[in-house]
């Protein structure tokens, strides 16, 4: 879920160094020393071993992807990280997707797990992960719990999430903001070791540096930590699976592109928690079909969220809504959040934010 400028590096075969299965990282910068272990799968043999071993009996996994412009029409999936939560073996697999051919039988077996209804995938803003799987490989990720949604929902009053009319956003200030992984951990008091600083423009470079692989593996540990904390606190509601599937598949109508600020912004998309009916009005900004409750009036051309985007960006929108010229930047209260952001806040496709 991080953006990087496209690296025109040769995607050579896996090096012998990368083929060793077990890697570990000791984070000396944290107050308490932590150890992250992971297995690299960059060959048919290593991926088959993982599929036949630790992934063969998994029922709940933490999942995250890394890539260049991940999920976008011009993007490339680079790494898939999966960590077993149930059974609680705490094993992490890092799959170097670029090491496999499109026809790889092992990769197809792995993608069957992604599509499996019996294996639950825990993600944190899985929209671009879904897009990468769906548009690059024709894989439809199913049975998902999105911790970003769970985080938003527990901060919203129960009446709002149950009553569609409570979601009638009367002004940009009433549109709900998304929270990134760093903020989620901090605001929920979840202790986690800090992440290393890496070059986010290098996800396609091979051989990949060990610190990039460790960085990617650490993300699924953080997702597991959030999931475990939210389970204990009762934040994961029975409605979350349906809402999560609706959320991650938002862009299955057409693939996101760079610079689409109506689809790439800080706000919770409308009608994720509660869907109105009928969904027969096309928003001129995000191009989503929504119900009348997502518009200020029957004459409104854009939904509440897209109006909030326009208001916050100080944008000039032409009458046909086909072009947008940005006149001012987002008003950011915390500049540190820009440096530390991981997921999909102001730009859920990763143009601006890194964890």
Buried (B, 14 or more C-beta within 10 A) or exposed (E): BBBBEEBEEEEEEBEEEBBEEEBEBEBEEEEEEBEBEBBBBBBBEBBBBBBEEBBEEBEBBBBBBBBBBBBBEEBBBBBBBBBBBEEEBEBBBBBBBBBBEEEBEBBEBBBEBBBBEEBBBBBBBBBBBBBBBBBBBEBEBBBBBBBBBBBBBBEBEEEBBEEBEBBBBEEBEEBBBBBBBBBBBBEBEBEBBBBEEBEBBBBBBBBBEBEBBBBBBBBBBBBBBBBBBBEEEEBBBEBBBEBBBBBBBBBEEEBBBEEBBBBBBBBBBBBBBBBBEEBEBEBBBBBBBBBBBBBBEEEBBBBBBBBBBBEBBEBEBEEEBEEBEEEEEBEEEEEEBBEBBBBBBBBBBBBBBBB
